[in-house]
Amino acid sequence: MAIGERIRFFRNLRGMTQKYLGQVIGFPEKTADIRMAQYESGSRTPKAELTENLASALGVSPLALSVPDIDSYLGLMHTLFTLEDRYGLTVETGENGVSLHVDPRKGKDAAELSEMLTAWAEQSEKYHNGDINRDEYDKWRYNYPKFDETSGFVKVPSQNFSDAMVESFKDRLKDM
């Protein structure tokens, strides 16, 4: 899906009009809907800063907007071939159909992808078991890795926060 289609998908998911979204990101009221229509149709491509502003307004990661072009079966297949080359993705046929697998022993990239897919599988299972609702599941997916607590991509506290914590507990640390 091209970036314009992703913008439209998330805009509709959030119940926003083109005009409203355009105004939220700073376009003048008079041209906000026209500008958004141009981005959604693909006649214009947003630059990095605008993509970040759109992602923020839509409540998603900028990466959720700029996904590979998988709007055709052939495009999807070549994306999967690239994943095989880069990350060790393999395809297997079994009783339940075709499955994709990542062997984490095939190198650092494969191990990272395996970890990410495992986190996704855990969230999917929580959703299907009723532990989280669809909105929570979508929030996790569309903002990945922001809310992922299983991978190494979680934001760590700032150095200032860390220093403040050490300072507030330094009396207790002396006794250890």
C-alpha positions in Angstrom: 0.0 0.0 0.0 1.4 3.4 -0.9 1.7 6.2 1.6 -1.4 8.0 0.4 -3.5 4.9 0.8 -2.1 4.4 4.4 -2.9 8.1 5.2 -6.5 7.5 3.9 -6.8 4.2 5.9 -5.8 5.8 9.2 -7.7 9.0 8.6 -10.9 7.0 8.0 -10.1 4.8 10.9 -9.9 7.9 13.1 -13.1 9.3 11.6 -11.4 12.4 10.3 -12.2 14.4 7.2 -9.5 15.4 4.8 -10.1 19.0 5.7 -9.9 18.4 9.5 -6.6 16.4 9.2 -5.2 19.0 6.9 -6.0 21.7 9.4 -4.6 19.7 12.3 -1.2 19.5 10.6 -1.2 23.2 9.8 -2.6 23.7 6.3 -4.8 26.7 5.8 -8.6 26.0 6.1 -9.1 27.0 2.5 -6.8 24.4 1.0 -6.5 21.8 3.7 -8.9 19.3 2.0 -7.3 19.8 -1.4 -3.8 19.2 -0.1 -4.8 16.1 1.8 -6.6 14.8 -1.3 -3.4 15.3 -3.3 -1.4 13.2 -0.7 -4.0 10.5 -0.5 -4.3 10.2 -4.3 -0.5 10.0 -4.7 -0.2 13.1 -6.9 2.0 14.5 -4.1 4.3 12.7 -1.7 4.8 14.1 1.8 8.4 14.9 2.9 9.7 13.3 6.1 8.7 16.2 8.4 5.1 16.2 7.0 5.0 12.4 7.3 5.9 12.8 11.0 3.3 15.4 11.5 0.6 13.3 9.8 1.6 10.2 11.9 1.4 12.3 15.1 -2.0 13.6 14.1 -3.2 10.1 13.3 -1.7 8.6 16.4 0.6 6.2 14.6 4.3 5.7 14.0 5.6 7.3 10.9 6.7 3.8 9.9 3.1 2.8 9.8 2.6 5.3 7.0 5.6 4.4 4.9 5.3 0.7 4.4 6.7 -1.2 1.4 4.6 -1.2 -1.7 2.6 -4.4 -1.3 -0.6 -3.4 -3.1 -0.1 -6.1 -5.7 0.6 -9.8 -5.3 3.8 -9.5 -7.2 5.0 -6.5 -5.0 4.1 -8.6 -1.9 6.0 -11.6 -3.2 9.1 -9.5 -3.9 8.9 -8.0 -0.4 8.8 -11.6 1.0 11.8 -12.6 -1.1 13.7 -9.6 0.3 12.7 -10.7 3.8 14.1 -14.2 3.0 17.4 -12.7 1.8 17.8 -10.1 4.6 16.2 -11.8 7.6 16.2 -15.6 6.9 12.5 -15.8 6.4 11.5 -19.3 5.1 8.3 -20.7 3.7 7.0 -24.2 4.4 4.0 -26.2 3.3 2.2 -28.3 6.0 -1.1 -29.7 7.1 -2.5 -26.3 7.8 -1.4 -24.6 4.6 1.6 -22.4 4.0 3.6 -21.0 6.9 6.4 -18.4 7.1 9.1 -19.0 9.7 12.2 -17.2 11.0 15.0 -19.3 12.5 16.7 -17.0 15.1 19.9 -19.0 14.8 20.5 -17.8 11.2 22.2 -14.6 12.4 21.6 -11.3 14.1 19.0 -10.0 11.7 17.0 -13.2 11.8 17.1 -13.2 15.6 15.8 -9.6 15.7 13.0 -10.4 13.3 12.1 -13.5 15.3 11.9 -11.5 18.5 9.7 -8.9 16.8 7.4 -11.5 15.3 7.2 -13.3 18.7 6.1 -10.0 20.3 3.4 -9.6 17.5 2.2 -13.2 18.1 1.9 -12.5 21.8 -0.2 -9.4 21.2 -2.3 -11.3 18.6 -2.9 -14.1 21.1 -3.9 -11.6 23.8 -6.4 -10.0 21.3 -7.9 -13.4 20.3 -8.1 -14.6 23.9 -10.0 -11.4 24.9 -7.2 -10.1 27.1 -7.0 -6.9 25.1 -9.6 -5.3 22.8 -9.2 -4.4 19.1 -8.4 -0.8 19.8 -5.5 -1.8 22.2 -4.3 -4.3 19.6 -4.4 -1.8 16.8 -2.7 0.8 19.0 0.2 -1.7 19.6 0.5 -2.5 15.9 0.2 1.0 14.5 2.7 2.5 16.9 5.1 -0.4 16.9 7.6 -0.5 18.6 6.5 2.3 21.0 4.3 0.0 23.1 6.3 -3.2 22.7 7.6 -4.2 26.1 9.3 -7.4 24.9 11.9 -6.1 22.5 14.9 -4.0 22.9 13.2 -1.1 21.2 11.3 0.2 24.2 12.2 3.7 25.1 14.5 3.9 28.1 14.3 6.7 30.7 16.3 9.8 29.9 19.7 10.3 31.6 18.2 13.2 33.6 15.5 11.0 35.0 18.0 8.2 35.7 20.3 10.7 37.5 17.4 12.1 39.5 16.4 8.5 40.6 20.0 7.8 41.6 20.2 11.1 43.5 16.9 10.4 45.4 17.9 6.9 46.4 21.7 7.4 47.0 21.3 7.2 50.8 19.8 3.8 50.4 22.5 2.8 47.9 25.2 3.5 50.4 23.8 1.0 52.8 23.9 -1.8 50.2 
